[in-house]
Amino acid sequence: MKGHPILGTISGFLFGLFLGVTLFMYGASPLHSPLIWILPLVGIVLGLVMAAWAPFGSASAPQPATSGGITYASGDTYPAQTSGTTLEQEAVPPLPDPGASEDGEQDHLA
């Protein structure tokens, strides 16, 4: 079997189980209803079907990212920018001393 059957089985069972518990807790179905006990089994079957059918893997190898820039639908192309260029070009000023006032004197609380 192709796909992830164990993941589908566990996920489907848990989905059906919690759906049945939710229906019981909200009073939509009584506890003696066979629906509460059938939902986990239906969830297992649907989980197996989804695991076999869903495209979990890619058919081809992923394409490497190009660094040529961004091309929009209109055909305009903008050059790629490296991250942090503005931070590398500008110096960050130091933080002021929290105890000093604007004129450079120390603030004292008396």
N, C-alpha and C positions, 0 to 999 in steps of 0.2 A: 504494500500500500504506500502510495506517495503522500507526502505532507507530514503532518505531525499528529498521528492518531492518539497518542497518550495525552497530549495537551488538549485535543478536542474532546476526548472522553471526560477528562477531569473538569474542564470548563463547562461542558454541556451538563454534566451531573450537578455541579454547583449552581448553575443558572436555573435548572429545573427545580432543585431543592429549595432555593431561596424564593423562587416564584411561588411554589406551593406554600411555603411558610408565610409569605406576604399575603396570599389569598386567604389563608386561614386567619392571620392576625387582623386583617381588615374586615373579617366577617363575610367575605364574598363566597366562601366555600366552607362547609362544616368539616370537622376533623375526620369523620367517618366516610367522607366522600372519596371515591376511588381516584378522583382527579388529582388529589394531593400526592398520591403514591404513584400515579402514572407519569406526572410531569418530569421527575428526575430521569425516568427511563426514556421519555421522548427527548429530553435534553441530551442524553448520551448519544442517541441515534443522530440527532441534528448536529451535535459536536463532531461526530465521526464524518458525516457528510461534508460539513464545512471544512474539516481538516484535509479531506481528500480533494476538495474542489478549490479552496482558496489559494491564491498565488502567494505563497510565503517567500519564495526565493525569486531571484531575478534570472531571466533566461540567458542574459549576456553579461559579460564582465562590465563593471561600472566604468564610465568614461572619465578620464582625468579632467580636473577642472582647468579651464584655460584662464590665463592671466591677461588676456588681451583687452579686457574691459567689459562694459555692459552694452549690449545691443538691444534696442527697443524695437517694438513691432513696426514703428515708423521708419526704421532703417538707421536711425541715429546711433552712433557709437561713441561712448565716452570712455576715456582711458581709466584703467584700474588705478586705484590709490592704495598705497600700503597703509596699514593702520599705524597710528602713532606718529605720523610725520610732523604734525604740528607740535607735539610734545617734545620731539627730538630737536626741533629748531628753536624753541623758546625756553628760557630758563624760568622755573617756577620761583616766585618771590618767597622768602621765608615768612613764616607766621609771626605776627607780632607777639610780644611778651604779654600774657594775660594780666600781669600785675602792673604794667606801665600804662600811663595815660598817653594822650596823643602828643604832649610836649616832651615826653621822655622821662618825666618824673614818676616816681613810685607812688601809687595810691595807698594811703594808710587809713585804716578805719580806727577811730579813736573811741 
